[in-house]
């Protein structure tokens, strides 16, 4: 949300690259993640959309694949907190969605 809101004019492939590069560069000093997505129209604001399957099905940024790639940067750390930051009334379902995504990442690591 906040990290991509100022990059809304970029094509998605460039936006995702900048987002991943930024995340990698600040990961060492990051201890709290506010997890959300942004819905079109992309106008430079953070719309606080969720991370439920229905959100990803509606072309949010970042998409599901990129969300997993970003969270994977932090998956081995025990000093980082991640909380969803959805619109009002959607915290519990988004928290459960976050747990599911994290478990998918961990399961993927175990398969390697």
C-alpha positions as CSV (number, residue, x, y, z in Angstrom):
1,X,0.0,0.0,0.0
2,X,2.2,2.8,1.3
3,X,5.3,1.6,-0.6
4,X,3.6,1.5,-4.0
5,X,1.2,4.4,-3.7
6,X,3.8,6.9,-5.0
7,X,4.8,4.6,-7.9
8,X,1.3,4.3,-9.4
9,X,2.4,5.7,-12.8
10,X,4.9,2.9,-13.5
11,X,4.0,-0.2,-15.5
12,X,3.3,-3.1,-13.1
13,X,6.5,-5.0,-13.9
14,X,8.6,-2.0,-13.1
15,X,6.5,-1.2,-10.0
16,X,7.0,-4.7,-8.7
17,X,10.7,-4.6,-9.3
18,X,11.0,-1.3,-7.5
19,X,8.9,-2.6,-4.6
20,X,11.0,-5.8,-4.3
21,X,14.3,-3.8,-4.5
22,X,13.1,-1.4,-1.9
23,X,11.9,-4.2,0.4
24,X,15.2,-6.0,0.1
25,X,17.1,-2.8,0.8
26,X,15.2,-1.9,4.0
27,X,14.6,-5.4,5.3
28,X,17.5,-5.4,7.7
29,X,15.9,-2.5,9.6
30,X,12.3,-3.5,9.2
31,X,10.5,-5.0,12.3
32,X,6.8,-4.3,11.5
33,X,4.9,-5.0,8.3
34,X,1.5,-3.6,7.6
35,X,0.1,-6.0,5.0
36,X,-2.5,-4.8,2.5
37,X,-3.2,-4.3,-1.1
38,X,-4.2,-1.4,-3.3
39,X,-7.2,-1.5,-5.7
40,X,-7.4,0.4,-9.0
41,X,-7.6,3.2,-9.9
42,X,-4.1,3.7,-8.9
43,X,-4.0,7.3,-8.0
44,X,-1.2,7.6,-5.4
45,X,-3.3,6.8,-2.4
46,X,-3.3,3.7,-0.2
47,X,-6.8,2.2,-0.3
48,X,-6.2,-0.4,2.4
49,X,-7.6,-3.3,0.5
50,X,-7.3,-6.8,2.0
51,X,-5.4,-10.0,1.3
52,X,-8.3,-12.4,1.0
53,X,-8.6,-14.5,-2.1
54,X,-11.4,-12.2,-3.3
55,X,-9.1,-9.2,-3.1
56,X,-6.4,-11.0,-5.2
57,X,-9.1,-12.0,-7.7
58,X,-9.8,-8.4,-8.3
59,X,-6.4,-7.3,-9.7
60,X,-5.0,-5.6,-6.6
61,X,-1.4,-4.5,-6.2
62,X,0.7,-6.4,-5.2
63,X,-0.7,-9.6,-6.7
64,X,-0.7,-12.9,-4.8
65,X,2.6,-14.1,-6.3
66,X,4.4,-10.8,-5.5
67,X,2.9,-10.7,-2.0
68,X,4.3,-14.1,-1.3
69,X,7.7,-13.1,-2.7
70,X,7.8,-10.0,-0.5
71,X,6.8,-11.9,2.7
72,X,9.3,-14.5,1.9
73,X,12.0,-11.9,2.4
74,X,11.1,-11.9,6.1
75,X,9.9,-15.5,6.6
76,X,13.0,-16.8,8.5
77,X,13.1,-13.8,10.9
78,X,11.6,-14.1,14.4
79,X,11.9,-10.4,15.1
80,X,9.4,-9.1,12.5
81,X,5.7,-8.6,13.2
82,X,3.2,-8.7,10.3
83,X,-0.3,-7.4,10.7
84,X,-2.9,-7.0,8.0
85,X,-4.2,-3.4,7.5
86,X,-7.6,-3.8,5.8
87,X,-10.6,-1.6,5.8
88,X,-12.7,-1.5,8.9
89,X,-14.4,-4.7,9.9
90,X,-12.2,-7.1,8.0
91,X,-9.3,-7.6,10.4
92,X,-10.0,-11.1,11.5
93,X,-10.5,-12.6,8.0
94,X,-7.4,-10.8,6.7
95,X,-5.4,-12.1,9.7
96,X,-6.5,-15.6,8.8
97,X,-5.6,-15.0,5.2
98,X,-2.1,-13.8,6.2
99,X,-1.6,-16.9,8.3
100,X,-2.5,-19.0,5.2
101,X,-0.1,-17.1,3.0
102,X,2.7,-17.5,5.5
103,X,2.0,-21.2,5.8
104,X,2.1,-21.6,2.0
105,X,5.5,-20.0,2.0
106,X,6.8,-22.2,4.8
107,X,5.4,-25.3,3.1
108,X,7.1,-24.3,-0.2
109,X,10.4,-23.9,1.7
110,X,10.1,-27.4,3.2
111,X,9.6,-28.9,-0.3
112,X,13.0,-27.5,-1.5
